[in-house]
Amino acid sequence: MMKLLIFDYDGPINNLTQSKKDTILNLSDELSLNLSNQNVWELINYIDQIYESQKITDYVQLISIALKKMKGNNSIKILEEQIDQFSLKFGKKLDMSIRLNLEIIKTIREIKNKQHDTKVCIYTSQLQDNLQIFLNRIRDDRILIDKIYDRNSFDEPKPSTQNLIQICKDFECNFGEAIIIGDNVAVDLAPAAYLGIKTILINQFVDIAIKHPKSLKHAIQKFD
């Protein structure tokens, strides 16, 4: 029996990638930067790369490093003043453009209404304060999310089996009675699968996912 749903925040609950794209395009117009579609995706790639490799969470610093990296390899033409303005404005504009996945929220609500004993929590690398837009959206439906585990909830960062063990312990739930929903296999799903927690991948950029190498030939043939 399903007792616990564990949701990652970035990806399943909000569409962070699309929000980043919208924010970059908005600032590009505002600062008269001629960024191509390729430039936009390259900047998103650098943002994610720097975040994962250097664990920088301050968008001012993060965006500045990414833009200077693109300027250094001649991907874009940008002035230092524009880099500073872009970096300073990015975080606030991103917050304003965050899009919640309303279908996911609707699904959570339907499950909770039908299965009253099912618990739902969020397990995120963000700070809980950064989830304020989401919390404001569900302010009249507090029972929708039973608990939020943010960056400060544990001594270990993601990926971590120990964190997932503690989450299941908190909800008095066996691993086989939990499901984790995320958009990153290595960070969200692999540690859970190791413990025996069921996993669901939500990723709009994945065309086909296979569970076993024997399925590869069939998957490739689908593109013929």
Secondary structure, DSSP 4 states (H G I P E B T S, - for coil): ---EEEE-TBTTTB-HHHHHHHHHHHHHHHTT----HHHHHHHHHHHHHHHHHH----HHHHHHHHHHHHHHTTS----HHHHHHHHHHHHHHHHHH--B-HHHHHHHHHHHHH-TT-EEEEE-SS-GGGGHHHHHHTTT-GGG-SEEE-TTS-SSPSS-HHHHHHHHHHTT--GGGEEEEES-IIIIIHHHHHHT-EEEE--TT-S---SSGGGHHHHHHTT-
